[in-house]
Amino acid sequence: MTDLPLTALTRVRRGAHHQRTDRAALYDVIDAALYATLAIVRDDRPVALPVGIGRDGDDLLIHGSTGSDFFRRIAAGAPVSLTITHLMGLKYARSLFDSSMRYRCAVVHAVASVVPPEEKEAALLTLSEHLMPGRSADVRPMTAREIAATLVLRVPLTEASVKDNAGSLVEVDDDGEDRSVWAGMLPLRAVAGEPVTSAQTAAGVAVPASVRRAAERVSAAGMS
């Protein structure tokens, strides 16, 4: 697909020089994330929920219970706004007004479509491989009942914006601020902890390699 189009919904107005319109930048933000905030308007009120995500080509996959009113409304055509943010650091300027954050974020505007029954298992495996790579080989296959109870939705990545201010400055020359006040950056990143085995797991069962690989991926990429 071509670069991201600038529309009334996607054009960045504050800090516009930080906007990225290349699709690769959008996919980089998405692929480095494990979840997103999904929002709709329900009964004239905004509602936003965190959801696990996984990209399948030019679409984003999300899933929820078939009994969820939130997801049923999306399946029925309610427009969605989906946001992913990677907070990379706190910018300590010499005034509170100029202090800020370094981040990469993406906002997607779309109408989702329902993944048909014959494609649901493959879509759920795609989601699983993004969230917990290799885990499907460690556990039993999904049952037909479990698949039927799950609503899987495709969110097209056709209208989206990306903002990346990772290179923004903490200070500028000749700003008139007192240089005896400390200014700088506090870097932030996600780090995976040591896996915790459940109390009912049989004694002696080792943490599988898939869990170790997931922890290494999160720590290496600083995923959030």
Secondary structure, 3 states (H helix, E strand, C coil): CCCCCCCCCCCCCCCHHHEECCHHHHHHHHHCCCEEEEEEEECCEEEEEEEECEEECCEEEEEEECCCHHHHHHHCCCCEEEEEEEEEEEEECCCCCCCEEEEEEEEEEECCEECCHHHHHHHHHHHHHHHCCCHHHCCCCCCHHHHHCEEEEEEECCCEEEEECCCCCCCCCCCCCCCCCCCEEEECCCCCCCCCCCCCCCCCCCCCHHHHHHHHHHHHHCCC
